[in-house]
Amino acid sequence: MEEIKVGSLIMDVNKIGIVVNIYKAGTMDIDLPLIKWRQNYLIYYQDGTTLTMGEHTIQRLIEEGTLKVLKS
């Protein structure tokens, strides 16, 4: 996946957004497959909406071409 960091500009279904925070994944030394540790990205869009999106969702949307990183 292309590196996305705070300040990255994205195009998400014809809306421009900026990544304003990254909530890093926690780690625990346990064997529970039901718990999925991941990074989450807080995105502000030009229309005033905000969205928290998980790392796997962003990766899938980039692969589908729905989300594009304009500047990282």
DSSP file (Angstrom, degrees, kcal/mol; ACC not computed):
  #  RESIDUE AA STRUCTURE BP1 BP2  ACC     N-H-->O    O-->H-N    N-H-->O    O-->H-N    TCO  KAPPA ALPHA  PHI   PSI    X-CA   Y-CA   Z-CA
    1    1 A M              0   0    0      0, 0.0     3,-0.1     0, 0.0     2,-0.1   0.000 360.0 360.0 360.0 141.1    0.0    0.0    0.0
    2    2 A E        -     0   0    0      1,-0.1     2,-0.3    57,-0.1    60,-0.0  -0.392 360.0 -98.9 -62.0 140.6    1.2    3.5   -0.8
    3    3 A E        -     0   0    0     -2,-0.1     2,-0.5     1,-0.0    -1,-0.1  -0.461  40.3-167.5 -68.4 126.8    2.4    5.3    2.4
    4    4 A I        +     0   0    0     -2,-0.3     2,-0.3    -3,-0.1    68,-0.1  -0.967  13.7 168.7-114.9 128.8   -0.3    7.5    3.8
    5    5 A K    >   -     0   0    0     -2,-0.5     3,-2.4    67,-0.1    14,-0.3  -0.819  47.4 -63.7-132.5 172.5    0.7   10.0    6.5
    6    6 A V  T 3  S+     0   0    0     -2,-0.3    14,-0.2     1,-0.3     3,-0.1  -0.377 124.8  29.2 -57.9 129.7   -0.8   13.0    8.3
    7    7 A G  T 3  S+     0   0    0     12,-3.2    -1,-0.3     1,-0.3     2,-0.1   0.268  84.2 143.1  99.4  -9.6   -1.2   15.7    5.6
    8    8 A S    <   -     0   0    0     -3,-2.4    11,-2.2    11,-0.2     2,-0.4  -0.420  44.4-138.5 -64.7 135.7   -1.8   13.3    2.7
    9    9 A L  E     -AB  18  71A   0     62,-2.6    61,-2.3     9,-0.2    62,-1.5  -0.808  24.6-174.6 -94.2 136.5   -4.4   14.5    0.2
   10   10 A I  E     -AB  17  69A   0      7,-2.6     7,-2.5    -2,-0.4     2,-0.5  -0.919  24.4-141.4-129.5 156.3   -6.8   11.9   -1.1
   11   11 A M  E     +AB  16  68A   0     57,-2.9    57,-2.5    -2,-0.3     2,-0.5  -0.982  23.6 179.9-115.3 117.3   -9.5   11.8   -3.7
   12   12 A D  E >  S-AB  15  67A   0      3,-3.1     3,-0.8    -2,-0.5    55,-0.2  -0.922  71.0 -32.8-125.4 103.0  -12.4    9.7   -2.5
   13   13 A V  T 3  S-     0   0    0     53,-1.7    -1,-0.1    -2,-0.5    54,-0.1   0.939 125.7 -44.7  49.0  56.4  -15.4    9.4   -5.0
   14   14 A N  T 3  S+     0   0    0     52,-0.2     2,-0.4     1,-0.2    -1,-0.2   0.636 117.7 112.8  65.3  18.5  -14.8   12.9   -6.3
   15   15 A K  E <   -A   12   0A   0     -3,-0.8    -3,-3.1    31,-0.0     2,-0.4  -0.977  61.8-137.2-117.6 134.6  -14.3   14.5   -2.8
   16   16 A I  E     +A   11   0A   0     -2,-0.4    30,-2.2    -5,-0.2     2,-0.3  -0.757  30.0 174.1 -90.4 134.3  -10.9   15.8   -1.7
   17   17 A G  E     -AC  10  45A   0     -7,-2.5    -7,-2.6    -2,-0.4     2,-0.4  -0.896  22.5-143.6-134.4 164.2   -9.9   15.0    1.8
   18   18 A I  E     -AC   9  44A   0     26,-2.6    26,-2.4    -2,-0.3     2,-0.6  -0.997  21.8-124.2-130.5 135.8   -6.9   15.3    4.0
   19   19 A V  E     + C   0  43A   0    -11,-2.2   -12,-3.2    -2,-0.4    24,-0.2  -0.688  32.6 172.8 -77.9 118.6   -5.6   12.9    6.6
   20   20 A V  E     +     0   0A   0     22,-2.7     2,-0.3    -2,-0.6    -1,-0.2   0.612  61.2  11.6-105.7 -15.8   -5.5   14.8    9.9
   21   21 A N  E     - C   0  42A   0     21,-1.2    21,-2.8   -16,-0.1     2,-0.5  -0.981  54.8-152.3-159.2 149.2   -4.6   12.0   12.3
   22   22 A I  E     - C   0  41A   0     -2,-0.3     2,-0.9    19,-0.2    19,-0.2  -0.987  11.6-152.5-125.1 121.0   -3.5    8.4   12.3
   23   23 A Y  E     - C   0  40A   0     17,-3.0    17,-2.1    -2,-0.5    15,-0.1  -0.835  25.0-136.4 -93.4 108.9   -4.5    6.2   15.2
   24   24 A K        -     0   0    0     -2,-0.9     2,-0.1    15,-0.2    14,-0.1  -0.260  21.2-101.0 -68.2 149.9   -1.8    3.6   15.4
   25   25 A A        -     0   0    0     12,-0.1     2,-0.2     1,-0.1    14,-0.1  -0.431  33.2-132.9 -69.8 141.1   -2.6   -0.1   16.0
   26   26 A G        -     0   0    0     12,-0.3     2,-0.4    -2,-0.1    -1,-0.1  -0.484  16.8-143.6 -85.8 165.0   -2.1   -1.4   19.5
   27   27 A T        +     0   0    0     -2,-0.2     2,-0.4    10,-0.0     0, 0.0  -0.994  18.9 175.0-133.4 141.3   -0.4   -4.7   20.1
   28   28 A M        -     0   0    0     -2,-0.4     2,-1.6     2,-0.1     9,-0.1  -0.993  34.5-127.1-139.6 143.1   -1.0   -7.4   22.7
   29   29 A D        +     0   0    0     -2,-0.4     2,-0.3     2,-0.1    -2,-0.0  -0.500  69.6 115.4 -91.0  67.8    0.7  -10.7   23.0
   30   30 A I        -     0   0    0     -2,-1.6     2,-0.8     2,-0.1    -2,-0.1  -0.916  66.4-127.7-131.8 159.9   -2.4  -12.8   22.9
   31   31 A D        +     0   0    0     -2,-0.3    -2,-0.1     2,-0.0     0, 0.0  -0.659  55.1 133.8-110.4  75.5   -3.7  -15.4   20.5
   32   32 A L    >   -     0   0    0     -2,-0.8     3,-1.4     3,-0.1    -2,-0.1  -0.914  34.3-169.1-124.1 103.0   -7.3  -14.2   19.8
   33   33 A P  T 3  S+     0   0    0      0, 0.0    -1,-0.1     0, 0.0    -2,-0.0   0.655  82.2  69.8 -68.0 -13.1   -8.1  -14.3   16.1
   34   34 A L  T 3  S+     0   0    0      2,-0.0     2,-0.6     1,-0.0    -2,-0.0   0.734  85.3  77.5 -75.6 -21.1  -11.4  -12.3   16.7
   35   35 A I    <   -     0   0    0     -3,-1.4     2,-0.7     2,-0.0    -3,-0.1  -0.804  65.4-166.0 -94.1 122.3   -9.4   -9.1   17.6
   36   36 A K        -     0   0    0     -2,-0.6     2,-0.4     2,-0.0    -2,-0.0  -0.918   5.2-157.7-110.0 108.9   -8.0   -7.3   14.5
   37   37 A W        +     0   0    0     -2,-0.7     2,-0.3   -12,-0.1   -12,-0.1  -0.729  30.6 144.9 -86.1 131.2   -5.4   -4.7   15.3
   38   38 A R        -     0   0    0     -2,-0.4     2,-0.3   -14,-0.1   -12,-0.3  -0.959  48.7 -95.9-155.5 169.1   -5.0   -2.1   12.7
   39   39 A Q        -     0   0    0     -2,-0.3    16,-2.3   -14,-0.1     2,-0.4  -0.696  32.6-154.6 -89.2 147.7   -4.4    1.6   12.0
   40   40 A N  E     -CD  23  54A   0    -17,-2.1   -17,-3.0    -2,-0.3     2,-0.5  -0.962   3.7-147.8-122.7 144.3   -7.2    4.0   11.5
   41   41 A Y  E     -CD  22  53A   0     12,-2.9    12,-2.7    -2,-0.4     2,-0.6  -0.939   4.5-146.9-115.8 128.6   -7.1    7.2    9.6
   42   42 A L  E     -CD  21  52A   0    -21,-2.8   -22,-2.7    -2,-0.5   -21,-1.2  -0.857  23.8-170.5 -94.1 120.8   -9.1   10.3   10.4
   43   43 A I  E     -CD  19  51A   0      8,-3.2     8,-2.1    -2,-0.6     2,-0.4  -0.944  14.1-158.8-119.6 131.2  -10.0   12.2    7.2
   44   44 A Y  E     -CD  18  50A   0    -26,-2.4   -26,-2.6    -2,-0.4     2,-0.2  -0.917  16.2-152.1-103.9 133.7  -11.5   15.6    6.8
   45   45 A Y  E >   -C   17   0A   0      4,-2.8     3,-2.0    -2,-0.4   -28,-0.2  -0.682  26.4-111.8-104.7 160.6  -13.3   16.3    3.5
   46   46 A Q  T 3  S+     0   0    0    -30,-2.2   -29,-0.1     1,-0.3    -1,-0.1   0.715 115.2  60.7 -64.1 -20.9  -13.7   19.7    1.7
   47   47 A D  T 3  S-     0   0    0    -31,-0.2    -1,-0.3     2,-0.1     3,-0.1   0.395 122.2-102.6 -88.0   5.3  -17.5   19.5    2.4
   48   48 A G  S <  S+     0   0    0     -3,-2.0     2,-0.1     1,-0.3    -2,-0.1   0.357  79.7 129.3  95.2  -5.4  -17.0   19.5    6.1
   49   49 A T        -     0   0    0     -5,-0.0    -4,-2.8     2,-0.0    -1,-0.3  -0.480  41.8-153.5 -81.2 155.2  -17.6   15.8    6.7
   50   50 A T  E     -D   44   0A   0     -6,-0.2     2,-0.3    -2,-0.1    -6,-0.2  -0.912  10.8-174.8-124.9 155.5  -15.1   13.6    8.7
   51   51 A L  E     -D   43   0A   0     -8,-2.1    -8,-3.2    -2,-0.3     2,-0.6  -0.987  19.9-148.0-151.3 137.3  -14.5    9.9    8.5
   52   52 A T  E     -D   42   0A   0     -2,-0.3     2,-0.4   -10,-0.2   -10,-0.2  -0.952  27.9-175.4-104.9 121.5  -12.4    7.4   10.3
   53   53 A M  E     -D   41   0A   0    -12,-2.7   -12,-2.9    -2,-0.6     2,-0.1  -0.957  20.4-124.0-125.1 135.9  -11.4    4.7    8.0
   54   54 A G  E  >  -D   40   0A   0     -2,-0.4     4,-2.3   -14,-0.2   -14,-0.2  -0.362  24.6-114.5 -76.0 155.3   -9.4    1.5    8.7
   55   55 A E  H  > S+     0   0    0    -16,-2.3     4,-2.3     1,-0.2     5,-0.1   0.869 114.8  50.6 -57.0 -42.8   -6.2    0.6    7.0
   56   56 A H  H  > S+     0   0    0      2,-0.2     4,-2.2   -17,-0.2    -1,-0.2   0.867 109.5  51.3 -67.9 -35.6   -7.7   -2.5    5.2
   57   57 A T  H  > S+     0   0    0      2,-0.2     4,-2.6     1,-0.2    -2,-0.2   0.926 110.3  48.8 -66.2 -44.5  -10.6   -0.5    3.9
   58   58 A I  H  X S+     0   0    0     -4,-2.3     4,-2.3     1,-0.2    -2,-0.2   0.927 111.2  50.5 -60.3 -44.5   -8.2    2.2    2.5
   59   59 A Q  H  X S+     0   0    0     -4,-2.3     4,-2.2     1,-0.2    -1,-0.2   0.915 111.6  47.7 -60.3 -44.0   -6.1   -0.5    0.9
   60   60 A R  H  X S+     0   0    0     -4,-2.2     4,-2.1     1,-0.2    -1,-0.2   0.912 111.5  49.6 -64.5 -43.2   -9.1   -2.1   -0.7
   61   61 A L  H  X>S+     0   0    0     -4,-2.6     5,-1.7     2,-0.2     6,-1.5   0.855 110.2  51.0 -66.7 -34.9  -10.5    1.2   -2.1
   62   62 A I  H ><5S+     0   0    0     -4,-2.3     3,-0.6    -5,-0.2    -1,-0.2   0.927 110.4  49.2 -65.3 -44.4   -7.1    2.1   -3.6
   63   63 A E  H 3<5S+     0   0    0     -4,-2.2    -2,-0.2     1,-0.2    -1,-0.2   0.862 112.3  48.5 -62.7 -35.9   -6.9   -1.3   -5.3
   64   64 A E  H 3<5S-     0   0    0     -4,-2.1    -1,-0.2    -5,-0.1    -2,-0.2   0.654 112.7-120.8 -77.3 -16.2  -10.5   -0.8   -6.6
   65   65 A G  T <<5S+     0   0    0     -4,-0.9    -3,-0.2    -3,-0.6    -4,-0.1   0.519  83.9 114.4  86.9   6.4   -9.6    2.7   -7.9
   66   66 A T  S   <S+     0   0    0     -5,-1.7   -53,-1.7    -6,-0.2     2,-0.4   0.818  77.0  40.3 -76.3 -32.2  -12.3    4.3   -5.7
   67   67 A L  E    S-B   12   0A   0     -6,-1.5     2,-0.4   -55,-0.2    -2,-0.3  -0.963  70.5-172.8-121.8 134.3   -9.7    6.2   -3.5
   68   68 A K  E     -B   11   0A   0    -57,-2.5   -57,-2.9    -2,-0.4     2,-0.7  -0.979  23.4-132.2-128.4 140.3   -6.6    7.8   -4.8
   69   69 A V  E     -B   10   0A   0     -2,-0.4   -59,-0.3   -59,-0.2     3,-0.2  -0.823  23.2-179.1 -89.0 116.9   -3.7    9.4   -3.0
   70   70 A L  E    S+     0   0A   0    -61,-2.3     2,-0.3    -2,-0.7   -60,-0.2   0.880  70.9   0.4 -84.2 -41.8   -3.0   12.7   -4.6
   71   71 A K  E      B    9   0A   0    -62,-1.5   -62,-2.6     1,-0.1    -1,-0.3  -0.943 360.0 360.0-152.1 126.5   -0.1   13.8   -2.4
   72   72 A S              0   0    0     -2,-0.3   -64,-0.2   -64,-0.2   -67,-0.1   0.389 360.0 360.0-109.7 360.0    1.6   11.9    0.4
